[in-house]
Amino acid sequence: MAKTLSYKAISKPILGSFAFLEILYFATGVLMISLGIVWFMSLGQNLRSIVMTSGLIIGGISVGAFTVVSFLVAVVGFSNPLRHKNWLIVHVIMIVLTSLALLALGGDIWFRTLNERQQFGNEWLRWDESMKIMFEDQLQCCGYQNSTDNPASSRCTQDVDPSIPGCIGPITSRADRLSRQLFTTLFGFITVDILAFFATIILIQARNVEERYIKIDEKHSHIRDEALKIQYV
């Protein structure tokens, strides 16, 4: 009997790179869930609430949960790439959906920055007194446009110093800073998604080559076995 050949198309560097990038991918999902829960619990209690609305936070938690599920699908595919190719293909599709969802979240944040001054002016009227007082106290301002424009803090009375600015400037400035931080984070997550996507594609291609070699070897072994049978009959 001829010795069966052993092919290594799925090399250790390919498996190692895939595992490393998948761990990073999983970490982005866990981070989104963890931060989302913390931010949701503190919603309306800090300046982050200027940008991080309840809808945006819930969307982030949902994307994080989807990322974790996608990672679990990848684990099944990684456990045996030759047998679980379909799991890897599903994982690729889920990565694409995750990236699109992150782009949607980033687009929502960007859209809010187009007309911040008017948008926050409308929200100032909807915010409860405690939230407006928090902004006025932490940002050292009174009212929105000026100190007489719907102030809330007890120190923002009619006799307040007119030199105290309205909150429109500090709020929009803080919102811009927070938005840039969120943009940077989301783009970092999307970069991880892209790397995980290509790592999965490379793993699928490697397992296809490995499968092809195995089938060729099995075919040749079968031919050699048949030749031996004919020879000794």
N, CA, C and O of each residue as an XYZ file, in Angstrom:
932
protein
N       0.837     -1.205      0.000
C       0.000      0.000      0.000
C       0.865      1.245      0.000
O       1.850      1.338      0.733
N       0.482      2.197     -0.833
C       1.227      3.452     -0.903
C       0.902      4.299      0.321
O      -0.212      4.269      0.844
N       1.887      5.042      0.756
C       1.710      5.892      1.929
C       0.857      7.110      1.577
O       1.092      7.764      0.561
N      -0.135      7.413      2.419
C      -1.001      8.563      2.182
C      -0.246      9.852      2.458
O       0.363     10.006      3.517
N      -0.286     10.781      1.503
C       0.412     12.055      1.649
C      -0.328     12.960      2.612
O      -1.555     12.910      2.704
N       0.422     13.792      3.336
C      -0.168     14.753      4.274
C       0.128     16.161      3.781
O       1.291     16.559      3.710
N      -0.899     16.912      3.442
C      -0.742     18.270      2.934
C      -1.028     19.274      4.043
O      -1.841     19.015      4.931
N      -0.364     20.409      3.987
C      -0.495     21.439      5.003
C      -0.858     22.788      4.381
O      -0.212     23.801      4.648
N      -1.882     22.786      3.563
C      -2.327     24.051      2.978
C      -2.864     24.978      4.061
O      -2.682     26.194      3.993
N      -3.532     24.394      5.067
C      -3.998     25.176      6.210
C      -2.852     25.227      7.208
O      -2.779     24.407      8.123
N      -1.969     26.181      7.030
C      -0.753     26.258      7.834
C      -1.024     26.885      9.199
O      -2.074     27.487      9.426
N      -0.064     26.733     10.095
C      -0.188     27.318     11.425
C      -0.261     28.848     11.391
O      -1.024     29.431     12.160
N       0.511     29.516     10.520
C       0.372     30.981     10.452
C      -1.032     31.423     10.051
O      -1.536     32.421     10.565
N      -1.665     30.691      9.140
C      -3.029     31.031      8.733
C      -3.992     30.831      9.898
O      -4.834     31.686     10.171
N      -3.863     29.705     10.577
C      -4.737     29.433     11.715
C      -4.492     30.417     12.860
O      -5.432     30.890     13.500
N      -3.217     30.717     13.106
C      -2.886     31.648     14.178
C      -3.388     33.055     13.907
O      -3.918     33.712     14.803
N      -3.223     33.525     12.663
C      -3.697     34.863     12.301
C      -5.216     34.945     12.403
O      -5.770     35.929     12.893
N      -5.876     33.892     11.931
C      -7.341     33.856     12.013
C      -7.803     33.914     13.469
O      -8.707     34.676     13.809
N      -7.178     33.106     14.324
C      -7.568     33.068     15.734
C      -7.342     34.417     16.406
O      -8.191     34.889     17.162
N      -6.203     35.034     16.133
C      -5.883     36.330     16.746
C      -6.881     37.405     16.334
O      -7.377     38.156     17.174
N      -7.171     37.475     15.044
C      -8.091     38.499     14.551
C      -9.521     38.235     15.007
O     -10.291     39.169     15.231
N      -9.868     36.978     15.142
C     -11.209     36.662     15.641
C     -11.364     37.047     17.112
O     -12.440     37.461     17.544
N     -10.292     36.907     17.867
C     -10.343     37.338     19.274
C     -10.540     38.855     19.343
O     -11.309     39.349     20.168
N      -9.845     39.586     18.476
C     -10.040     41.041     18.416
C     -11.474     41.374     18.010
O     -12.099     42.278     18.565
N     -11.978     40.629     17.037
C     -13.355     40.829     16.568
C     -14.344     40.589     17.707
O     -15.288     41.356     17.899
N     -14.114     39.524     18.447
C     -14.958     39.207     19.600
C     -14.863     40.307     20.659
O     -15.866     40.672     21.272
N     -13.653     40.831     20.871
C     -13.452     41.881     21.871
C     -14.240     43.141     21.531
O     -14.748     43.815     22.427
N     -14.346     43.466     20.230
C     -15.132     44.646     19.853
C     -16.597     44.457     20.228
O     -17.254     45.394     20.680
N     -17.101     43.249     20.039
C     -18.493     42.987     20.397
C     -18.733     43.077     21.892
O     -19.715     43.668     22.341
N     -17.824     42.485     22.661
C     -17.955     42.533     24.122
C     -17.853     43.973     24.613
O     -18.590     44.382     25.510
N     -16.938     44.740     24.021
C     -16.762     46.136     24.428
C     -18.010     46.959     24.141
O     -18.415     47.786     24.958
N     -18.617     46.734     22.983
C     -19.837     47.467     22.646
C     -20.977     47.131     23.596
O     -21.737     48.013     23.996
N     -21.098     45.869     23.955
C     -22.153     45.466     24.896
C     -21.897     46.067     26.278
O     -22.801     46.622     26.903
N     -20.648     45.949     26.747
C     -20.308     46.420     28.086
C     -20.494     47.931     28.209
O     -21.146     48.413     29.135
N     -19.911     48.673     27.262
C     -20.046     50.126     27.313
C     -21.495     50.553     27.118
O     -21.963     51.502     27.747
N     -22.200     49.841     26.239
C     -23.602     50.182     25.998
C     -24.440     50.057     27.260
O     -25.272     50.916     27.550
N     -24.217     48.980     28.011
C     -24.974     48.780     29.252
C     -24.636     49.868     30.271
O     -25.524     50.434     30.908
N     -23.331     50.154     30.415
C     -22.902     51.183     31.372
C     -23.465     52.539     30.978
O     -23.973     53.273     31.827
N     -23.379     52.877     29.691
C     -23.873     54.176     29.225
C     -25.387     54.273     29.344
O     -25.922     55.342     29.638
N     -26.079     53.160     29.116
C     -27.543     53.191     29.224
C     -27.962     53.408     30.674
O     -28.926     54.123     30.947
N     -27.236     52.790     31.601
C     -27.558     52.946     33.018
C     -27.316     54.369     33.506
O     -27.976     54.829     34.439
N     -26.363     55.075     32.872
C     -26.039     56.443     33.292
C     -26.604     57.488     32.334
O     -26.186     58.646     32.360
N     -27.546     57.085     31.495
C     -28.110     58.003     30.510
C     -28.800     59.177     31.207
O     -29.621     58.989     32.105
N     -28.450     60.385     30.777
C     -29.038     61.584     31.356
C     -28.359     62.068     32.613
O     -28.794     63.046     33.221
N     -27.278     61.381     33.017
C     -26.595     61.746     34.245
C     -25.216     62.330     34.006
O     -24.527     62.683     34.963
N     -24.795     62.439     32.747
C     -23.481     62.998     32.441
C     -23.520     63.663     31.069
O     -24.511     63.568     30.345
N     -22.424     64.339     30.727
C     -22.364     65.083     29.468
C     -22.356     64.184     28.242
O     -22.629     64.639     27.132
N     -22.039     62.888     28.443
C     -22.050     61.957     27.318
C     -23.435     61.856     26.694
O     -23.572     61.519     25.518
N     -24.458     62.149     27.487
C     -25.835     62.045     27.009
C     -26.139     63.055     25.903
O     -27.176     62.961     25.246
N     -25.234     64.026     25.693
C     -25.427     64.971     24.594
C     -25.466     64.226     23.271
O     -26.278     64.527     22.395
N     -24.576     63.247     23.138
C     -24.444     62.511     21.870
C     -25.056     61.121     21.964
O     -25.758     60.691     21.049
N     -24.797     60.416     23.056
C     -25.224     59.026     23.188
C     -26.688     58.962     23.616
O     -26.998     58.943     24.807
N     -27.572     58.927     22.637
C     -28.999     58.808     22.905
C     -29.355     57.348     23.200
O     -28.552     56.447     22.955
N     -30.544     57.123     23.718
C     -30.964     55.754     24.035
C     -31.012     54.884     22.783
O     -30.615     53.719     22.821
N     -31.496     55.445     21.675
C     -31.561     54.671     20.431
C     -30.190     54.265     19.941
O     -29.996     53.138     19.486
N     -29.223     55.191     20.032
C     -27.865     54.893     19.584
C     -27.223     53.838     20.482
O     -26.517     52.954     19.995
N     -27.462     53.926     21.771
C     -26.893     52.950     22.697
C     -27.483     51.560     22.460
O     -26.752     50.570     22.436
N     -28.790     51.487     22.286
C     -29.434     50.195     22.024
C     -28.930     49.601     20.712
O     -28.718     48.392     20.614
N     -28.738     50.454     19.706
C     -28.184     49.984     18.441
C     -26.789     49.419     18.614
O     -26.456     48.391     18.025
N     -25.956     50.096     19.433
C     -24.607     49.603     19.688
C     -24.604     48.269     20.412
O     -23.806     47.388     20.091
N     -25.490     48.115     21.385
C     -25.587     46.839     22.106
C     -26.026     45.720     21.160
O     -25.523     44.599     21.239
N     -26.960     46.028     20.271
C     -27.445     45.028     19.315
C     -26.334     44.582     18.371
O     -26.181     43.392     18.096
N     -25.558     45.550     17.876
C     -24.441     45.200     16.984
C     -23.399     44.379     17.738
O     -22.836     43.429     17.193
N     -23.144     44.748     18.994
C     -22.200     43.977     19.797
C     -22.654     42.551     19.999
O     -21.849     41.624     19.906
N     -23.951     42.359     20.278
C     -24.480     41.008     20.460
C     -24.368     40.202     19.164
O     -24.038     39.016     19.191
N     -24.642     40.848     18.037
C     -24.535     40.177     16.741
C     -23.088     39.770     16.474
O     -22.828     38.702     15.921
N     -22.149     40.628     16.868
C     -20.726     40.315     16.696
C     -20.330     39.097     17.508
O     -19.581     38.248     17.025
N     -20.823     38.999     18.736
C     -20.515     37.848     19.586
C     -21.071     36.564     18.963
O     -20.396     35.535     18.959
N     -22.298     36.622     18.439
C     -22.885     35.452     17.782
C     -22.051     35.062     16.562
O     -21.803     33.881     16.321
N     -21.620     36.068     15.797
C     -20.786     35.804     14.624
C     -19.478     35.129     15.032
O     -18.999     34.230     14.341
N     -18.909     35.556     16.141
C     -17.677     34.936     16.636
C     -17.906     33.468     16.990
O     -17.066     32.621     16.688
N     -19.027     33.162     17.624
C     -19.329     31.778     17.985
C     -19.472     30.910     16.737
O     -19.072     29.746     16.732
N     -20.047     31.488     15.677
C     -20.136     30.768     14.398
C     -18.734     30.489     13.871
O     -18.461     29.406     13.354
N     -17.840     31.479     14.006
C     -16.461     31.313     13.541
C     -15.746     30.218     14.325
O     -14.941     29.478     13.759
N     -16.032     30.106     15.622
C     -15.397     29.074     16.448
C     -15.744     27.681     15.938
O     -14.889     26.797     15.889
N     -17.007     27.495     15.558
C     -17.418     26.197     15.014
C     -16.670     25.911     13.720
O     -16.177     24.802     13.515
N     -16.586     26.911     12.848
C     -15.856     26.720     11.598
C     -14.381     26.479     11.815
O     -13.773     25.671     11.113
N     -13.792     27.175     12.787
C     -12.371     27.045     13.076
C     -12.033     25.678     13.668
O     -10.927     25.174     13.480
N     -12.990     25.079     14.386
C     -12.731     23.792     15.029
C     -12.416     22.696     14.019
O     -11.653     21.777     14.316
N     -12.998     22.789     12.830
C     -12.710     21.824     11.770
C     -13.048     22.457     10.424
O     -14.136     22.237      9.890
N     -12.112     23.251      9.866
C     -12.398     23.967      8.610
C     -12.801     23.056      7.462
O     -13.620     23.441      6.628
N     -12.237     21.847      7.406
C     -12.543     20.949      6.294
C     -13.996     20.485      6.315
O     -14.600     20.294      5.260
N     -14.554     20.303      7.493
C     -15.932     19.822      7.601
C     -16.953     20.954      7.750
O     -18.122     20.795      7.397
N     -16.506     22.081      8.268
C     -17.441     23.154      8.608
C     -17.246     24.391      7.727
O     -17.237     25.521      8.214
N     -17.091     24.157      6.441
C     -16.902     25.271      5.509
C     -18.107     26.207      5.523
O     -17.937     27.426      5.488
N     -19.309     25.664      5.573
C     -20.517     26.499      5.539
C     -20.579     27.459      6.730
O     -21.092     28.572      6.611
N     -20.059     27.026      7.866
C     -20.029     27.910      9.032
C     -19.120     29.107      8.775
O     -19.423     30.233      9.169
N     -18.006     28.840      8.109
C     -17.087     29.935      7.780
C     -17.720     30.900      6.776
O     -17.527     32.113      6.864
N     -18.465     30.359      5.835
C     -19.138     31.221      4.853
C     -20.193     32.085      5.544
O     -20.314     33.275      5.252
N     -20.952     31.484      6.458
C     -21.940     32.257      7.218
C     -21.253     33.351      8.033
O     -21.766     34.463      8.160
N     -20.093     33.020      8.579
C     -19.332     34.004      9.358
C     -18.922     35.196      8.490
O     -18.987     36.343      8.933
N     -18.505     34.925      7.273
C     -18.139     36.005      6.350
C     -19.330     36.940      6.121
O     -19.189     38.163      6.156
N     -20.494     36.350      5.888
C     -21.700     37.150      5.661
C     -22.026     37.985      6.897
O     -22.405     39.151      6.784
N     -21.878     37.388      8.066
C     -22.177     38.110      9.306
C     -21.191     39.252      9.549
O     -21.571     40.294     10.083
N     -19.935     39.064      9.162
C     -18.955     40.147      9.286
C     -19.358     41.330      8.414
O     -19.274     42.483      8.837
N     -19.797     41.030      7.188
C     -20.239     42.097      6.283
C     -21.417     42.854      6.897
O     -21.453     44.084      6.867
N     -22.374     42.120      7.451
C     -23.541     42.756      8.079
C     -23.123     43.594      9.287
O     -23.668     44.674      9.517
N     -22.159     43.093     10.053
C     -21.664     43.844     11.215
C     -21.028     45.157     10.765
O     -21.263     46.207     11.363
N     -20.224     45.089      9.712
C     -19.570     46.295      9.203
C     -20.588     47.313      8.704
O     -20.441     48.513      8.939
N     -21.616     46.832      8.015
C     -22.658     47.738      7.526
C     -23.410     48.383      8.690
O     -23.770     49.558      8.626
N     -23.645     47.609      9.753
C     -24.330     48.152     10.930
C     -23.475     49.217     11.610
O     -23.997     50.237     12.060
N     -22.164     48.985     11.687
C     -21.264     49.983     12.264
C     -21.247     51.251     11.419
O     -21.217     52.361     11.951
N     -21.267     51.079     10.107
C     -21.324     52.246      9.218
C     -22.626     53.016      9.423
O     -22.645     54.245      9.370
N     -23.712     52.284      9.656
C     -25.003     52.936      9.897
C     -24.971     53.743     11.192
O     -25.493     54.857     11.247
N     -24.358     53.182     12.230
C     -24.230     53.907     13.491
C     -23.377     55.160     13.306
O     -23.715     56.234     13.804
N     -22.268     55.008     12.583
C     -21.419     56.162     12.315
C     -22.138     57.212     11.484
O     -21.981     58.412     11.712
N     -22.936     56.750     10.507
C     -23.700     57.684      9.689
C     -24.730     58.445     10.500
O     -24.970     59.628     10.262
N     -25.343     57.757     11.468
C     -26.325     58.418     12.322
C     -25.664     59.509     13.170
O     -26.209     60.601     13.328
N     -24.487     59.197     13.710
C     -23.759     60.191     14.507
C     -23.341     61.369     13.635
O     -23.469     62.524     14.041
N     -22.835     61.071     12.424
C     -22.407     62.136     11.515
C     -23.581     63.025     11.121
O     -23.447     64.247     11.059
N     -24.728     62.410     10.857
C     -25.892     63.190     10.444
C     -26.311     64.169     11.543
O     -26.767     65.276     11.255
N     -26.155     63.758     12.793
C     -26.528     64.628     13.905
C     -25.602     65.837     14.025
O     -25.989     66.862     14.587
N     -24.379     65.720     13.497
C     -23.432     66.830     13.609
C     -23.658     67.907     12.549
O     -23.034     68.967     12.613
N     -24.540     67.657     11.572
C     -24.725     68.609     10.485
C     -25.420     69.887     10.937
O     -25.166     70.960     10.389
N     -26.285     69.779     11.922
C     -27.031     70.958     12.377
C     -27.166     70.914     13.903
O     -28.266     70.920     14.455
N     -26.006     70.870     14.558
C     -25.997     70.653     16.002
C     -26.683     71.770     16.778
O     -27.437     71.503     17.714
N     -26.429     73.011     16.397
C     -26.919     74.129     17.202
C     -28.450     74.154     17.255
O     -29.037     74.379     18.314
N     -29.083     73.922     16.115
C     -30.545     73.881     16.104
C     -31.057     72.607     16.777
O     -32.039     72.638     17.519
N     -30.387     71.496     16.513
C     -30.823     70.230     17.098
C     -30.781     70.274     18.618
O     -31.745     69.890     19.279
N     -29.667     70.742     19.175
C     -29.560     70.801     20.633
C     -30.471     71.874     21.217
O     -30.881     71.786     22.374
N     -30.788     72.893     20.406
C     -31.753     73.888     20.866
C     -33.126     73.266     21.067
O     -33.814     73.564     22.044
N     -33.524     72.397     20.134
C     -34.806     71.697     20.272
C     -34.774     70.715     21.436
O     -35.750     70.576     22.173
N     -33.623     70.027     21.594
C     -33.520     69.067     22.685
C     -33.476     69.775     24.042
O     -33.952     69.233     25.039
N     -32.906     70.985     24.082
C     -32.861     71.741     25.329
C     -34.267     71.982     25.869
O     -34.493     71.966     27.079
N     -35.198     72.205     24.961
C     -36.583     72.435     25.378
C     -37.237     71.152     25.883
O     -38.160     71.205     26.696
N     -36.761     69.993     25.404
C     -37.348     68.713     25.809
C     -36.695     68.131     27.053
O     -37.320     67.354     27.775
N     -35.446     68.498     27.312
C     -34.748     67.949     28.469
C     -35.437     68.374     29.755
O     -35.966     69.482     29.841
N     -35.435     67.491     30.766
C     -36.023     67.867     32.048
C     -35.091     68.834     32.785
O     -33.934     69.017     32.407
N     -35.617     69.437     33.828
C     -34.871     70.470     34.551
C     -33.568     69.939     35.140
O     -32.547     70.628     35.117
N     -33.601     68.726     35.664
C     -32.394     68.175     36.286
C     -31.259     68.010     35.277
O     -30.094     68.239     35.604
N     -31.601     67.613     34.052
C     -30.574     67.436     33.026
C     -30.000     68.779     32.594
O     -28.791     68.899     32.396
N     -30.860     69.800     32.443
C     -30.369     71.129     32.069
C     -29.509     71.722     33.180
O     -28.499     72.371     32.909
N     -29.911     71.498     34.432
C     -29.113     71.979     35.556
C     -27.735     71.327     35.547
O     -26.735     71.988     35.827
N     -27.674     70.022     35.223
C     -26.392     69.321     35.150
C     -25.487     69.972     34.117
O     -24.308     70.206     34.384
N     -26.031     70.268     32.931
C     -25.243     70.904     31.889
C     -24.772     72.288     32.322
O     -23.612     72.644     32.119
N     -25.679     73.073     32.923
C     -25.329     74.433     33.328
C     -24.258     74.430     34.413
O     -23.353     75.264     34.401
N     -24.362     73.495     35.343
C     -23.387     73.440     36.427
C     -22.026     72.945     35.946
O     -20.994     73.498     36.326
N     -22.021     71.909     35.115
C     -20.752     71.325     34.672
C     -20.069     72.159     33.597
O     -18.840     72.191     33.523
N     -20.844     72.824     32.775
C     -20.284     73.631     31.686
C     -20.169     75.104     32.048
O     -19.678     75.904     31.251
N     -20.622     75.469     33.251
C     -20.547     76.854     33.724
C     -21.198     77.806     32.732
O     -20.577     78.755     32.253
N     -22.472     77.528     32.433
C     -23.235     78.349     31.502
C     -24.660     78.479     32.015
O     -25.054     77.801     32.964
N     -25.425     79.351     31.381
C     -26.823     79.547     31.781
C     -27.698     79.665     30.540
O     -27.378     80.412     29.616
N     -28.795     78.931     30.524
C     -29.686     78.976     29.375
C     -29.041     78.343     28.151
O     -27.958     77.764     28.232
N     -29.726     78.462     27.009
C     -29.163     77.870     25.797
C     -28.470     78.929     24.946
O     -27.241     78.961     24.873
N     -29.252     79.798     24.303
C     -28.628     80.851     23.502
C     -27.896     81.853     24.397
O     -26.798     82.307     24.074
N     -28.519     82.185     25.520
C     -27.936     83.127     26.477
C     -28.507     82.815     27.858
O     -29.261     81.856     28.027
N     -28.143     83.631     28.836
C     -28.520     83.350     30.216
C     -30.016     83.490     30.476
O     -30.500     83.054     31.521
N     -30.750     84.082     29.555
C     -32.198     84.241     29.743
C     -33.016     83.269     28.906
O     -34.247     83.295     28.937
N     -32.322     82.401     28.149
C     -33.014     81.480     27.246
C     -33.269     80.149     27.959
O     -32.458     79.227     27.868
N     -34.398     80.053     28.669
C     -34.820     78.849     29.385
C     -33.751     78.294     30.313
O     -33.371     77.131     30.179
N     -33.247     79.111     31.270
C     -32.288     78.581     32.237
C     -32.994     77.658     33.230
O     -34.219     77.683     33.345
N     -32.220     76.848     33.941
C     -32.809     75.899     34.893
C     -32.150     75.950     36.258
O     -32.822     75.759     37.271
N     -30.841     76.204     36.308
C     -30.124     76.195     37.572
C     -30.555     77.363     38.455
O     -30.922     78.427     37.957
N     -30.508     77.151     39.777
C     -30.912     78.197     40.720
C     -29.981     79.401     40.651
O     -30.374     80.510     41.016
N     -28.765     79.194     40.192
C     -27.842     80.322     40.090
C     -28.068     81.144     38.819
O     -27.544     82.248     38.673
N     -28.859     80.580     37.908
C     -29.164     81.296     36.663
C     -30.485     82.060     36.821
O     -31.464     81.772     36.133
N     -30.496     83.028     37.728
C     -31.698     83.825     37.977
C     -31.703     85.050     37.081
O     -30.801     85.236     36.264
N     -32.699     85.865     37.234
C     -32.787     87.091     36.422
C     -31.645     88.039     36.715
O     -31.298     88.876     35.882
N     -31.047     87.910     37.916
C     -29.957     88.803     38.298
C     -28.584     88.226     37.961
O     -27.562     88.749     38.403
N     -28.562     87.151     37.179
C     -27.294     86.516     36.854
C     -26.438     87.464     36.027
O     -26.945     88.298     35.277
N     -25.149     87.316     36.180
C     -24.203     88.141     35.430
C     -24.395     87.894     33.939
O     -24.262     86.754     33.492
N     -24.705     88.923     33.156
C     -24.937     88.732     31.711
C     -23.711     88.253     30.955
O     -23.811     87.801     29.814
N     -22.551     88.355     31.598
C     -21.338     87.888     30.914
C     -21.242     86.368     30.897
O     -20.456     85.804     30.135
N     -22.049     85.691     31.745
C     -22.059     84.226     31.728
C     -22.653     83.757     30.405
O     -23.772     84.145     30.068
N     -21.945     82.947     29.662
C     -22.420     82.553     28.328
C     -23.569     81.564     28.388
O     -23.800     80.916     29.408
N     -24.287     81.460     27.275
C     -25.286     80.411     27.146
C     -24.596     79.081     26.916
O     -23.388     79.032     26.683
N     -25.358     78.009     26.981
C     -24.770     76.665     26.885
C     -24.598     76.185     25.450
O     -24.078     75.091     25.230
N     -25.019     76.970     24.480
C     -24.944     76.526     23.091
C     -23.514     76.239     22.656
O     -23.247     75.241     21.989
N     -22.588     77.134     23.045
C     -21.190     76.945     22.660
C     -20.552     75.742     23.336
O     -20.023     74.872     22.644
N     -20.583     75.659     24.678
C     -19.987     74.503     25.362
C     -20.607     73.167     24.962
O     -19.900     72.166     24.846
N     -21.924     73.145     24.749
C     -22.588     71.891     24.387
C     -22.136     71.415     23.012
O     -21.775     70.249     22.851
N     -22.150     72.297     22.025
C     -21.743     71.892     20.673
C     -20.263     71.519     20.631
O     -19.866     70.605     19.909
N     -19.442     72.241     21.420
C     -18.017     71.918     21.471
C     -17.805     70.534     22.065
O     -17.027     69.743     21.532
N     -18.497     70.232     23.174
C     -18.372     68.917     23.793
C     -18.942     67.828     22.877
O     -18.391     66.730     22.802
N     -20.033     68.127     22.189
C     -20.633     67.146     21.275
C     -19.684     66.823     20.131
O     -19.576     65.665     19.725
N     -18.982     67.848     19.597
C     -18.012     67.604     18.526
C     -16.894     66.686     19.004
O     -16.476     65.781     18.282
N     -16.412     66.920     20.224
C     -15.326     66.108     20.761
C     -15.778     64.660     20.959
O     -15.059     63.724     20.609
N     -16.960     64.489     21.516
C     -17.478     63.143     21.723
C     -17.736     62.432     20.400
O     -17.471     61.237     20.269
N     -18.251     63.169     19.425
C     -18.533     62.572     18.112
C     -17.252     62.100     17.451
O     -17.223     61.022     16.857
N     -16.185     62.897     17.547
C     -14.902     62.484     16.957
C     -14.373     61.222     17.632
O     -13.839     60.336     16.965
N     -14.519     61.140     18.938
C     -14.070     59.943     19.655
C     -14.854     58.708     19.211
O     -14.290     57.628     19.036
N     -16.169     58.889     19.034
C     -17.002     57.766     18.590
C     -16.655     57.372     17.162
O     -16.590     56.184     16.847
N     -16.429     58.371     16.283
C     -16.039     58.076     14.906
C     -14.762     57.244     14.895
O     -14.677     56.228     14.205
N     -13.770     57.686     15.669
C     -12.491     56.987     15.704
C     -12.666     55.546     16.176
O     -12.085     54.623     15.606
N     -13.469     55.364     17.220
C     -13.704     54.020     17.748
C     -14.416     53.133     16.734
O     -14.030     51.983     16.526
N     -15.460     53.674     16.105
C     -16.211     52.884     15.125
C     -15.349     52.520     13.924
O     -15.432     51.396     13.428
N     -14.523     53.447     13.448
C     -13.633     53.138     12.332
C     -12.612     52.073     12.741
O     -12.232     51.227     11.931
N     -12.170     52.120     14.003
C     -11.270     51.073     14.488
C     -11.950     49.716     14.482
O     -11.342     48.716     14.100
N     -13.216     49.673     14.907
C     -13.966     48.415     14.889
C     -14.153     47.910     13.462
O     -14.030     46.714     13.197
N     -14.450     48.828     12.546
C     -14.637     48.426     11.149
C     -13.332     47.877     10.572
O     -13.350     46.928      9.787
N     -12.205     48.469     10.958
C     -10.903     47.957     10.510
C     -10.695     46.525     10.981
O     -10.222     45.677     10.224
N     -11.048     46.261     12.230
C     -10.952     44.889     12.760
C     -11.863     43.960     11.966
O     -11.480     42.832     11.654
N     -13.064     44.425     11.639
C     -13.997     43.616     10.842
C     -13.396     43.263      9.482
O     -13.493     42.124      9.025
N     -12.778     44.247      8.848
C     -12.181     44.017      7.526
C     -11.062     42.988      7.610
O     -10.967     42.094      6.768
N     -10.219     43.117      8.624
C      -9.119     42.154      8.790
C      -9.661     40.751      9.073
O      -9.149     39.766      8.543
N     -10.698     40.667      9.910
C     -11.309     39.369     10.194
C     -11.946     38.784      8.937
O     -11.905     37.574      8.717
N     -12.531     39.648      8.119
C     -13.141     39.207      6.860
C     -12.093     38.552      5.956
O     -12.309     37.450      5.450
N     -10.959     39.231      5.755
C      -9.930     38.679      4.871
C      -9.279     37.442      5.474
O      -8.906     36.521      4.747
N      -9.138     37.413      6.801
C      -8.573     36.226      7.447
C      -9.470     35.009      7.211
O      -8.979     33.901      6.994
N     -10.783     35.224      7.254
C     -11.724     34.125      7.017
C     -11.691     33.680      5.562
O     -11.734     32.485      5.270
N     -11.614     34.645      4.653
C     -11.523     34.313      3.224
C     -10.270     33.481      2.946
O     -10.319     32.494      2.211
N      -9.148     33.893      3.542
C      -7.890     33.155      3.349
C      -8.007     31.738      3.923
O      -7.529     30.778      3.319
N      -8.647     31.615      5.093
C      -8.822     30.289      5.682
C      -9.706     29.407      4.803
O      -9.426     28.221      4.632
N     -10.758     29.977      4.253
C     -11.637     29.205      3.360
C     -10.869     28.752      2.122
O     -10.998     27.608      1.684
N     -10.066     29.662      1.559
C      -9.283     29.307      0.380
C      -8.272     28.213      0.709
O      -8.066     27.295     -0.085
N      -7.645     28.309      1.870
C      -6.658     27.301      2.272
C      -7.315     25.944      2.481
O      -6.764     24.919      2.081
N      -8.500     25.932      3.109
C      -9.162     24.642      3.322
C      -9.651     24.067      1.999
O      -9.723     22.846      1.862
N      -9.989     24.904      1.022
C     -10.365     24.405     -0.309
C      -9.185     23.713     -0.982
O      -9.337     22.659     -1.598
N      -7.989     24.331     -0.853
C      -6.789     23.724     -1.429
C      -6.474     22.411     -0.721
O      -6.145     21.412     -1.361
N      -6.578     22.424      0.607
C      -6.330     21.208      1.382
C      -7.298     20.095      0.978
O      -6.893     18.946      0.797
N      -8.565     20.442      0.840
C      -9.573     19.454      0.445
C      -9.286     18.902     -0.945
O      -9.451     17.708     -1.197
N      -8.855     19.782     -1.842
C      -8.545     19.348     -3.212
C      -7.386     18.363     -3.214
O      -7.445     17.338     -3.892
N      -6.328     18.665     -2.457
C      -5.185     17.758     -2.384
C      -5.587     16.405     -1.807
O      -5.149     15.362     -2.292
N      -6.411     16.428     -0.785
C      -6.846     15.180     -0.149
C      -7.638     14.323     -1.132
O      -7.449     13.109     -1.200
N      -8.532     14.969     -1.898
C      -9.336     14.227     -2.867
C      -8.465     13.650     -3.978
O      -8.691     12.529     -4.435
N      -7.466     14.424     -4.410
C      -6.560     13.926     -5.445
C      -5.769     12.732     -4.932
O      -5.599     11.738     -5.637
N      -5.287     12.838     -3.695
C      -4.517     11.747     -3.097
C      -5.371     10.500     -2.935
O      -4.910      9.387     -3.187
N      -6.642     10.692     -2.505
C      -7.538      9.549     -2.347
C      -7.822      8.890     -3.693
O      -7.898      7.666     -3.794
N      -7.975      9.714     -4.720
C      -8.236      9.172     -6.056
C      -7.049      8.358     -6.549
O      -7.224      7.261     -7.080
N      -5.838      8.891     -6.376
C      -4.641      8.181     -6.834
C      -4.427      6.907     -6.020
O      -3.997      5.887     -6.560
N      -4.724      6.964     -4.729
C      -4.583      5.770     -3.899
C      -5.534      4.684     -4.360
O      -5.189      3.502     -4.377
N      -6.750      5.102     -4.738
C      -7.728      4.132     -5.228
C      -7.252      3.507     -6.529
O      -7.429      2.307     -6.739
N      -6.648      4.309     -7.412
C      -6.150      3.782     -8.694
C      -5.021      2.790     -8.449
O      -4.961      1.730     -9.072
N      -4.107      3.159     -7.509
C      -2.995      2.243     -7.199
C      -3.504      0.938     -6.598
O      -2.981     -0.132     -6.909
N      -4.504      1.017     -5.750
C      -5.070     -0.196     -5.141
C      -5.693     -1.091     -6.197
O      -5.538     -2.312     -6.162
N      -6.416     -0.460     -7.159
C      -7.026     -1.252     -8.227
C      -5.964     -1.898     -9.096
O      -6.129     -3.031     -9.547
N      -4.859     -1.170     -9.336
C      -3.771     -1.725    -10.163
C      -3.138     -2.939     -9.476
O      -2.821     -3.930    -10.134
N      -2.956     -2.862     -8.168
C      -2.386     -3.989     -7.426
C      -3.302     -5.200     -7.470
O      -2.836     -6.331     -7.600
N      -4.597     -4.969     -7.362
C      -5.554     -6.078     -7.408
C      -5.486     -6.774     -8.757
O      -5.465     -8.003     -8.829
N      -5.451     -5.989     -9.823
C      -5.387     -6.562    -11.172
C      -4.091     -7.363    -11.347
O      -4.090     -8.430    -11.961
N      -2.993     -6.836    -10.802
C      -1.689     -7.475    -10.958
C      -1.646     -8.867    -10.316
O      -1.025     -9.783    -10.855
N      -2.312     -9.020     -9.160
C      -2.213    -10.289     -8.437
C      -3.396    -11.202     -8.674
O      -3.459    -12.283     -8.089
N      -4.343    -10.797     -9.522
C      -5.466    -11.680     -9.836
C      -5.045    -12.642    -10.916
O      -5.839    -13.483    -11.338
